[in-house]
Amino acid sequence: MFLPFAAGYYLSYLFRTINTLLAERLTSALGLGAADIGLLTSIYFLIVLVVQIPIGMCLDHFGPRRVQSALLGVAAAGAALFSLSSGVLSLLVGRAMIGLGTAAALMSGLKIIVLWFPRERMALLNGLMIMLGSLGAVTATAPAEVVLEWIGWRGLFEALAAVTALAAVLIYLVVPERSAASLPHARFATLRTIYSDARFWRIAPLSATCIGSAWALQSLWAAPWLSDVERLDRTKLVDELFTMAVALSVSALFLGLLANGVRGRSKATEVLFAFVAVLLIGAELVLILHPPWPSLLPWSAVSVAASATALTYAIIGDYFPIALVARANGALNVLQFGWAFIVQYGTGLILEQWPLDAGHYPLIAYQTAFGANVSLQLAALLWFAVPWLEGLTGKTRALLVGEGSGLWILDDVIVPPAELVILEMGEGGEW
């Protein structure tokens, strides 16, 4: 049950990040610019975000086995078309089909975990699923470079088409079926439940701006940055991308273990996620300031943030009943993939505002693009922290009133305790 879906997610991660290595070859072979590369890569995220909610509903209704096997067949056809393409339009169509075909890869794996495994182990298994899938990002570095040197990018995508078709057949024939219709709360599972939940809208902006940005940077703009700013040669560049991918894979399992360990402790998983967000923002600020030391550490921190879905999906799993988990994760993925699309394509548009210098974009171009992104992440982090800040403010005010004064704070008004006993039953419930 678990490993076939992990294989599907592995392929989706490989497809998502392979353009980091392909960008230079496609530019050389087909004369593509930065905006073309940004659009070609980000169309994957655009398609995925558009279909997330419908796919989540299909997973809840038809089950992950049938949905995932059918979609991986589409991805295999898209990879075959990509291998035959000779222009931007056919590349875009092939890439869009790959995006559609792998759009359910993670959600279907998470749905399998919900259907077949104990709820108290969801965070750990989510981390394990993401860790195994993110090995696709590892494969998309040094191992893929060897294959590219051997059979070229067209041959690589022909091979990926065959492997993806095999995975589709494997999932359909091997994985057992189990319906979610009998799960608790299934009759009341609606999208309105998700979109009217204040907790969802507190975590969603931070999850989108941080995880979406980390996906966008690692899967495309890390390589151009290392080439343009650090001026690394191809071998050192691929080695650094390999290290980043390993950091992504290891941190996914580590964060899953942490989330599993703190499960049941109030807000502990949310605190872990906020810490990862701060780590990402700090890493991006280091890249923007560009001090005179190697950039591997901040780029590895970006990879850690890309694996934070192990935390956010565990948080979402605690917010909603089992019958809504797939759709809730899909609703969150819409925002994460949407932001990844904006960052990938938007960064290319910003870079093209500066002229090339010996084939490289200047540091100021990357500083401008990354700086705009960080400012929005800071705003999302502040929004996420508002309840904690309000709690801290309330405690501070209580201390200022004084422990021996006999006064209480109720709805921002200081009142003596004797007046609290006259609260009516309805007011007492609100209190």
Salt bridges, closest charged atoms under 4 A:
GLU24 OE1 - ARG234 NH1 3.33
ASP60 OD1 - LYS111 NZ 2.52
ASP60 OD2 - ARG327 NE 2.63
GLU145 OE1 - ARG25 NH1 3.55
GLU145 OE1 - ARG234 NH2 3.08
GLU149 OE2 - ARG25 NH2 2.88
GLU177 OE1 - ARG65 NH1 2.82
GLU177 OE1 - ARG66 NE 3.79
ASP197 OD2 - ARG199 NH2 2.84
ASP228 OD1 - HIS360 ND1 2.81
GLU230 OE2 - HIS290 NE2 3.07
GLU270 OE1 - ARG202 NH2 2.85
ASP318 OD1 - ARG263 NH1 2.94
ASP412 OD1 - ARG397 NH1 3.24
